[in-house]
Every structure is written in C-alpha cells, then in structure tokens.
Amino acid sequence: MISAFSIEAIAINAIPLILAITIHEAAHGYIAKRLGDNTAYLLGRVTLNPFKHIDLVGTLVIPLALILLNFGFLIGYAKPVPVRFDRLKNPKIDMIWVALAGPGSNFIQAIAWAILWFMPQLLGIDEPYLGAVAKAGVMWNISLLVLNLLPIPPMDGGRVLTGLLPYRQAVTFSRIEPWGFFIVLGLALTGLISIWWMQPLSSFFLSIIRFLMWPLQHLL
C-alpha cells in the first residue's frame, strides 16, 4: 500500500538518487574517453541525460520497492557503461582510474549536497524540503560511493582490485563477475555488507565531509 509517507520518501529521494547514478555512470565514460576509449562516448553515454543510464528494474523498480516496503537497506544499479579496456592507453592502470571515476563523482556530489544542506541555514532560510533533499543527496552518494568500492566484480572496487592483481590472478578473479550482483545481494540480505563494510566506510567518508564542512558549521 502506498502511503503519504511513501510518496514523501519518493519525492525526497528521487532527484538525488537519479543524479547520483547519472553522474556516476557519465564519469566512467568521460574518464574512459580521456584515457583512450571512446566507446561510451560514441554510444551517447557520456551525458547527464538520466534516460541514457537508467535501468528500469535496477534503478527504479528495486530501489522504489525497497523504499515502499521500508526495508533496512537500499540497493540498485544502472546500465553499465561499456568500456573497451584494450583501447585504453595503459589498460592495467587506466582501468583503475575508470573504475574510481564513478565513486569519485559520488564523493564530490556528497560534498556539493552538504554545502546545499548548510547554506539555507547560513542565510537564515527555513526550507525543510530542500534540507531533506540535500540530506538525502549526501546519504545516497555516500552509500553509492561505499557500495561501489566493494571489491567484488562488477562493482567498481572489484575492477580496481582486478587492475591491482597480477595478470593470472586478475583473470581468475574476474571470472566471478557474472555472479557478482547476486553475491552482493546475498551479502546485503544477510546484513554482512552493512555491518562489515557499509557502516564503517560510510562513517569514515561522512567524517571527512564533516571536517570539510567545519567552516560552515563554525559560521552557524
């Protein structure tokens, strides 16, 4: 049953979630293009048009269903940006930078939302909806940052680890990629990701943002 609370939750979370996913995916394609592979660019994936990145099930149905059902965690995915690693100038190293571009964009967005969260207070403006959306923007981007750093392919952290491993071990490790999402989903359902990965790393990155926001907090 869709309640007023559910509609409010969607209204608050929709914009920051779509932006977080769109910019995350576009960042992968942009860095890949800068490093020699224009596959994503030619397919129109280096864009801020969310319809180019949204996956009907992974981006909309699964997260919204979890919000409506009031689950204790949120998870989702977008259309993966195609990258031809063999076209990169230095494939083994460049794949790491391509992978980190997405989480890096989420960290930058989290900082931007944090500033937007504090600015109305600094200016003496009482705008509860904007504050709620900005807070959601911080939390969504930190969550996507941390989740995507999980060292399991096809998560970005898995690709980073693949790039760091010696060639033979990297090939063996990459073979789990077709099952990666189901592994992550299983770990999420058991609560292991939340306890051993999401909570400690989220606290770490939030502490960095709080440190960066200290001047604004001091002014308040």
MOQUIFEN-V519602 format. One record per backbone hydrogen bond with DSSP energy under -1.0 kcal/mol. NH is the residue of the N-H (numbers start at 1). CO is the residue of the C=O. Records with the same first field share a line. If there is no record, write none. Layout:
BEGIN
NH: CO ; CO
END
This chain:
BEGIN
7: 3
8: 4
9: 5
10: 6
11: 7
12: 8
13: 9
14: 10
17: 13
18: 14
19: 15
20: 16
21: 17
22: 18
23: 19
24: 20
25: 21
26: 22
27: 23
28: 24
29: 25
30: 26
31: 27
32: 28
33: 29
34: 30
35: 31
36: 33
37: 32
42: 38
43: 39
44: 41
45: 40
47: 45
52: 49
53: 50
54: 50
59: 55
61: 56
62: 57
64: 60
65: 61
66: 62
67: 63
68: 64
69: 65
70: 67
71: 66
77: 58
79: 53
85: 83
87: 84
89: 35
94: 90
95: 91
97: 93
98: 94
99: 95
100: 96
101: 97
104: 100
105: 101
106: 102
107: 103
108: 104
109: 105
110: 106
111: 107
112: 108
113: 109
114: 110
115: 111
116: 112
117: 113
118: 114
119: 115
122: 118
123: 119
125: 120
131: 127
132: 128
133: 129
134: 130
135: 131
136: 132
137: 133
138: 134
139: 135
140: 136
141: 137
142: 138
143: 139
144: 140
145: 141
146: 142
147: 143
148: 144
150: 147
152: 150
155: 152
157: 148
159: 155
160: 156
161: 157
162: 158
163: 159
164: 160
165: 161
170: 166
171: 167
172: 168
173: 169
174: 170
176: 173
177: 174
179: 176
180: 177
183: 179
184: 180
185: 181
186: 182
187: 183
188: 184
189: 185
190: 186
192: 187
193: 187
195: 191
196: 192
197: 193
198: 193
199: 194
201: 197
202: 198
203: 199
204: 200
205: 201
206: 202
207: 203
208: 204
209: 205
210: 206
211: 207
212: 208
213: 209
217: 213
218: 214
219: 215
220: 216
END
